[in-house]
Amino acid sequence: MINPTHVSTSPCMQMTEYHARRLGISFASVGVHLGWVYLAGEIVYEFGRTEKEDWLRGLVSEKMPDLVRHLEFLDPRPLGSFSELGRELKISIMRLPEGEVPVFILVVQDMEPELSKRNWEDLSNQVLTFCATGISLREKNFLDFQTITDPIRKKMEKSFSGDVQSGVIAFFHLQDLSPFFKPMGVVKSQEILREVTTTLHKETRENEFNFQLNPRSYFLFCPGETLDGANNRFGSLYFPSKHLILDYKLKIFPIDKAILTDDSRFSSIFIENF
């Protein structure tokens, strides 16, 4: 029987009890009996339990490669249905627009009524907050490392063409923001993280791109840039957020095609800076 009171967070998620509880309330408030959050194909949050858990895990695992390739963002897809203790239940899954790592919400609910667009939006916002405040890539056993780095590597390779055969990666490691999240609440926590991203977007030029690995780790890839040029650009950069000026450490790495094709050298940049 589905037990909606069960809440479980992966030990690999550095998640405060406050945010884990808020996410559970979000699933309960829209009337679902079971909710799972998938990150890179792994379940990192569970709300509710079912006797058919093994079957359900297998069903999603079988369909996950197709979902990663073809499911549009914020477009719920039905996956099937099952019966439990005389109740007819349906399964739906939705992909969230969360950077390079695939994030999905799975829900099990009664056949009627359908979750509204607003219900899905509310769940989406809470799950994105959960991911933004809870992912710690130092605990990498729940993530396939290639799932993270391969899309980044391919995007970098496309940036090298013509006279542009090298560049730099600027790594920004922010101060630990978790002490602010609980007293500030979910909305204010989201605002802090958005402002960090906004600052980087403003600094990102047309042929560059930035990406976030976790709430503290951000990279900016600059093809055609030199170490001296990057130091001049980023040496005095600061991250304003509300009444705070966030502290951070800056590291800059040269990168070229030889590094991109060398798994050991390329991966070491990310492993050392998670």
C-alpha positions, -999 to +999 in steps of 0.1 A: +000+000+000+012+035-008+023+053+024+023+090+017+039+098+051+072+083+040+099+109+030+134+099+021+163+120+009+194+104-007+224+106+017+243+121-013+221+152-011+234+178+014+198+188+023+185+206+053+155+191+071+137+223+063+140+220+025+133+183+025+101+188+045+090+217+022+093+194-008+073+167+009+046+192+017+046+203-019+039+167-031+012+162-005-005+196-012-012+187-049-027+153-038-002+128-052+003+095-034+039+091-044+065+114-057+101+108-068+129+132-079+153+118-105+187+134-110+209+120-138+188+088-138+190+082-100+163+088-074+175+114-049+142+121-031+112+099-023+078+109-010+054+079-003+059+042-007+042+015-028+042-023-027+051-022-065+082-001-060+106-025-077+083-027-107+079+010-108+117+016-106+122-009-134+096+008-156+112+042-153+148+028-157+137+011-190+123+044-203+149+068-190+172+068-220+143+078-243+130+104-218+165+120-216+167+122-254+131+132-263+110+145-235+104+182-237+108+204-206+078+210-185+056+186-206+042+158-183+041+124-199+019+094-188+039+063-182+012+038-173-011+027-145-015+001-118-039-011-091-032-012-054-057-022-028-086-016-051-074+018-062-066+027-098-035+048-100-017+064-129+020+073-133+033+106-148+067+121-153+079+156-162+114+169-171+126+202-156+149+228-173+178+223-150+211+228-168+233+200-181+221+173-157+186+158-164+161+163-136+127+146-136+096+145-113+076+113-111+042+112-095+016+085-088-019+098-084-056+088-087-069+085-122-089+117-116-085+146-113-056+156-135-028+177-120-033+212-132-006+232-150-003+253-117+002+221-097+031+210-120+046+245-118+045+245-080+062+211-079+088+223-104+097+253-084+101+233-052+122+206-069+145+231-085+150+247-051+157+213-036+183+206-063+199+240-061+203+239-023+209+202-019+233+189-046+268+182-033+289+169-061+316+160-037+294+131-030+296+118-065+284+082-061+249+090-072+260+107-104+275+093-135+305+116-139+303+113-177+267+124-176+279+158-163+311+163-183+303+149-217+278+176-227+301+203-214+331+188-234+310+186-266+299+222-263+335+233-257+347+214-288+322+232-310+336+265-297+371+257-311+372+266-348+392+286-372+418+308-354+402+299-320+420+268-308+423+275-270+407+293-242+402+293-204+378+280-178+372+304-149+360+285-118+341+304-090+337+286-057+313+306-035+311+307+002+288+282+019+253+296+017+234+269+036+233+288+069+212+315+051+187+291+035+166+281+066+161+315+082+155+332+048+130+306+036+126+290+001+117+322-019+147+342-006+170+313-010+160+310-046+166+347-051+202+345-038+210+317-062+193+335-091+213+367-085+246+347-086+236+333-120+225+367-132+259+382-123+276+355-144+252+359-173+261+396-174+298+388-175+293+361-202+301+373-238+283+361-269+307+332-277+310+321-241+289+300-218+286+294-180+273+264-161+266+255-125+277+223-109+262+229-075+251+258-053+288+268-047+305+258-079+302+278-112+323+277-143+326+302-171+341+289-204+358+316-225+371+304-259+399+326-273+406+341-239+441+341-223+451+337-187+461+373-184+429+385-200+408+363-178+426+375-147+420+411-157+383+404-163+374+384-133+400+395-107+377+422-094+343+406-101+319+404-071+286+388-064+261+412-048+230+395-032+205+414-011+225+429+017+254+405+011+286+405-009+293+369-014+329+357-009+344+333-034+376+317-046+387+321-083+407+296-103+415+299-140+425+270-162+439+271-197+422+246-221+427+235-257+418+206-279+446+184-265+431+187-230+396+181-242+406+148-258+425+137-227+400+122-203+423+123-173+434+159-178+399+172-186+382+153-158+408+164-132+397+201-136+362+192-125+371+166-099+395+189-081+369+218-081+336+202-071 
